[in-house]
């Protein structure tokens, strides 16, 4: 019933211009601060009548808000449970390894997944999709005693690496953002095939503003940073 009421509300607007009015977008914390600054200015310049409202939470909570209609679309890491949802895959984002200066892994030009089996591993808290992805890369579960810290943000992990506590995986976009602690850590790429995550836009099947989300997805592909591989 709510979906049908929403369709009526937006029918006239869609006939005029789908890129006008409010759009409520959810985004995961390991992506929003690093991708959105690159995109928001371009989005505003191209679609000045679109009002983008952002909400940052972990994947499970964002999906709950999407299903209840509190959010219109989600920008997150795939895959996700897709029942009743449409998915627009945008790009693949590689991971890099962050390790302290002087760490044995810092001396390698490229990291192999086997190199991480006994490394002191720093991870995000439970509920972050990046935590599960890092564990999948490093071998699940981690070796006993190697998981020494759980953080609520990538920036906290970065500071712990700089403090010499251990190593962590960073998405390439997050790693590309300068930090005052960069002189205390080393970023190393992975050997091919390098691990990565797929970023996509997700919205409800039957959402009356599907064209708006699809147009937003296309803009994100066109304006994607050079560090990622765009998916068509």
C-alpha positions as CSV (number, residue, x, y, z in Angstrom):
1,X,0.0,0.0,0.0
2,X,2.8,2.4,0.9
3,X,4.6,1.6,-2.4
4,X,1.4,2.3,-4.4
5,X,0.9,5.6,-2.6
6,X,4.5,6.5,-3.3
7,X,3.9,5.7,-7.0
8,X,1.0,8.2,-7.2
9,X,3.1,10.9,-5.5
10,X,5.9,10.6,-7.9
11,X,4.1,9.9,-11.2
12,X,3.7,13.6,-12.2
13,X,7.3,14.4,-11.1
14,X,8.7,11.5,-13.2
15,X,6.9,12.8,-16.2
16,X,8.7,16.1,-15.8
17,X,12.2,15.1,-14.7
18,X,13.2,12.0,-12.7
19,X,16.2,13.8,-11.3
20,X,14.3,16.2,-9.1
21,X,13.1,16.1,-5.6
22,X,14.5,14.2,-2.6
23,X,16.3,10.9,-2.7
24,X,17.2,9.1,0.5
25,X,20.4,7.2,0.0
26,X,22.0,4.8,2.5
27,X,25.7,4.1,2.4
28,X,28.1,1.9,4.3
29,X,30.7,3.6,6.5
30,X,33.7,2.0,4.7
31,X,32.6,3.7,1.4
32,X,30.7,6.9,2.0
33,X,33.5,9.2,3.3
34,X,35.8,8.1,0.5
35,X,33.5,8.0,-2.6
36,X,30.9,10.6,-1.9
37,X,33.2,13.6,-1.8
38,X,34.3,12.7,-5.3
39,X,30.7,12.4,-6.6
40,X,28.5,14.9,-4.7
41,X,29.9,18.0,-6.5
42,X,29.4,16.4,-9.9
43,X,25.9,15.2,-9.0
44,X,24.9,18.7,-7.8
45,X,26.3,20.3,-11.0
46,X,24.5,17.9,-13.3
47,X,21.2,17.5,-11.4
48,X,20.8,20.7,-9.2
49,X,17.2,19.9,-8.4
50,X,17.9,16.5,-6.9
51,X,18.1,16.7,-3.1
52,X,20.3,13.8,-1.8
53,X,19.7,12.8,1.8
54,X,22.4,10.5,3.1
55,X,22.3,7.9,5.9
56,X,25.4,6.0,7.0
57,X,25.0,2.6,8.7
58,X,26.2,-1.0,8.4
59,X,24.6,-3.2,5.7
60,X,22.1,-5.1,7.8
61,X,20.5,-1.9,9.2
62,X,20.5,-0.2,5.8
63,X,18.6,-3.2,4.3
64,X,16.0,-3.0,7.1
65,X,15.5,0.7,6.3
66,X,15.2,0.0,2.6
67,X,12.6,-2.7,3.1
68,X,10.5,-0.5,5.4
69,X,10.6,2.4,2.9
70,X,12.7,4.7,5.1
71,X,15.4,4.7,2.4
72,X,15.1,4.8,-1.3
73,X,18.3,3.2,-2.4
74,X,21.6,1.8,-0.9
75,X,25.2,2.2,-1.9
76,X,27.0,-0.9,-0.5
77,X,29.2,-3.9,-1.1
78,X,27.7,-6.8,-2.9
79,X,26.4,-9.5,-2.7
80,X,23.4,-8.9,-0.4
81,X,20.2,-10.8,0.0
82,X,18.3,-9.8,-3.1
83,X,14.8,-11.0,-2.6
84,X,12.5,-8.2,-3.7
85,X,15.4,-6.0,-4.7
86,X,17.0,-4.7,-7.9
87,X,20.8,-4.4,-8.1
88,X,23.0,-2.1,-10.2
89,X,26.6,-3.2,-10.0
90,X,28.9,-0.2,-10.3
91,X,32.5,-1.0,-9.9
92,X,35.1,-3.3,-8.4
93,X,37.4,-1.8,-5.7
94,X,40.7,-3.6,-4.9
95,X,42.1,-4.0,-1.5
96,X,45.5,-3.0,-0.3
97,X,47.4,-4.0,2.8
98,X,48.4,-1.4,5.3
99,X,51.3,-2.4,7.6
100,X,53.7,-0.5,9.9
101,X,57.0,0.8,8.7
102,X,59.5,-1.9,9.4
103,X,57.1,-4.8,9.3
104,X,58.3,-7.8,7.3
105,X,55.4,-7.4,5.0
106,X,56.4,-3.8,4.2
107,X,59.5,-5.2,2.4
108,X,57.4,-7.1,-0.1
109,X,56.5,-5.4,-3.4
110,X,53.2,-7.4,-3.7
111,X,51.3,-9.3,-1.0
112,X,50.1,-12.8,-1.5
113,X,47.2,-14.1,0.6
114,X,49.4,-16.8,2.1
115,X,51.6,-14.0,3.5
116,X,48.7,-13.0,5.9
117,X,48.2,-16.3,7.6
118,X,50.3,-15.5,10.6
119,X,50.2,-11.7,10.4
120,X,48.7,-9.7,13.4
121,X,45.4,-8.8,11.9
122,X,43.3,-5.7,12.8
123,X,39.6,-5.9,11.9
124,X,36.4,-3.9,12.1
125,X,33.7,-4.8,14.5
126,X,31.1,-7.5,13.8
127,X,28.4,-6.3,11.4
128,X,30.7,-4.5,9.0
129,X,30.8,-6.3,5.7
130,X,34.4,-5.4,5.2
131,X,35.3,-7.5,8.3
132,X,33.9,-10.6,6.6
133,X,35.7,-9.7,3.3
134,X,39.0,-9.3,5.1
135,X,38.7,-12.6,6.8
136,X,37.9,-14.3,3.5
137,X,41.1,-12.8,2.0
138,X,43.2,-13.7,5.0
139,X,41.8,-17.2,5.5
140,X,38.8,-17.7,7.8
141,X,39.1,-18.1,10.7
142,X,42.3,-16.1,11.6
143,X,45.1,-18.0,13.2
144,X,44.9,-18.1,17.0
145,X,46.2,-14.9,18.6
146,X,46.5,-13.0,15.3
147,X,43.3,-11.0,15.7
148,X,44.3,-8.4,18.2
149,X,41.8,-5.5,17.8
150,X,38.4,-4.6,16.5
151,X,37.6,-1.1,15.5
152,X,34.5,0.8,14.6
153,X,36.0,2.7,11.7
154,X,38.7,2.4,9.0
155,X,40.4,5.5,10.3
156,X,40.8,3.9,13.7
157,X,42.3,0.9,12.1
158,X,44.7,3.1,10.1
159,X,45.9,4.8,13.3
160,X,46.5,1.4,15.0
161,X,48.6,0.3,12.0
162,X,50.6,3.5,12.3
163,X,51.1,2.8,16.0
164,X,52.7,-0.5,15.1
165,X,50.0,-2.8,16.5
166,X,49.4,-4.8,13.3
167,X,48.2,-4.9,9.7
168,X,44.8,-4.4,8.1
169,X,43.1,-4.4,4.7
170,X,42.0,-1.1,3.3
171,X,39.7,-0.5,0.3
172,X,41.7,1.4,-2.4
173,X,39.5,4.5,-2.1
174,X,40.1,4.7,1.6
175,X,43.8,4.1,1.3
176,X,44.0,6.9,-1.3
177,X,42.8,9.6,1.2
178,X,45.9,11.3,2.8
179,X,46.4,11.0,6.5
180,X,48.9,12.6,8.9
181,X,50.0,9.1,10.0
182,X,51.0,8.0,6.4
183,X,54.7,8.3,7.2
184,X,54.3,5.6,9.8
185,X,52.7,3.0,7.6
186,X,53.2,1.3,4.2
187,X,50.6,0.4,1.7
188,X,51.2,-2.6,-0.5
189,X,49.1,-4.0,-3.4
190,X,48.2,-7.6,-3.7
191,X,49.6,-10.0,-6.3
192,X,47.1,-10.9,-9.1
193,X,44.4,-11.9,-8.9
194,X,44.1,-9.1,-6.3
195,X,41.2,-9.3,-3.9
196,X,38.5,-6.7,-4.3
197,X,34.9,-5.9,-3.4
198,X,32.0,-5.1,-5.8
199,X,30.1,-1.9,-5.1
200,X,26.5,-1.5,-6.2
201,X,23.3,0.5,-5.9
202,X,20.3,-1.5,-4.5
203,X,16.7,-0.5,-4.5
204,X,13.3,-2.1,-4.0
205,X,11.7,-3.9,-7.0
206,X,8.8,-1.8,-8.2
207,X,10.2,1.4,-6.7
208,X,8.4,4.2,-8.6
209,X,11.7,6.2,-9.0
210,X,13.7,3.3,-10.5
211,X,14.7,5.6,-13.4
212,X,16.2,8.1,-10.9
213,X,18.3,5.3,-9.3
214,X,19.4,4.0,-12.7
215,X,20.4,7.4,-13.8
216,X,22.4,7.9,-10.6
217,X,24.1,4.5,-11.1
218,X,25.2,5.6,-14.6
219,X,26.6,8.9,-13.3
220,X,28.5,6.9,-10.7
221,X,30.0,4.7,-13.3
222,X,31.0,7.6,-15.5
223,X,32.5,9.6,-12.6
224,X,34.1,6.7,-10.8
225,X,37.6,7.3,-9.4
226,X,40.5,5.9,-11.5
227,X,41.4,3.5,-8.7
228,X,38.4,1.2,-9.4
229,X,37.3,-1.0,-12.3
230,X,33.9,0.2,-13.7
231,X,31.3,-2.5,-14.4
232,X,28.8,-2.1,-17.3
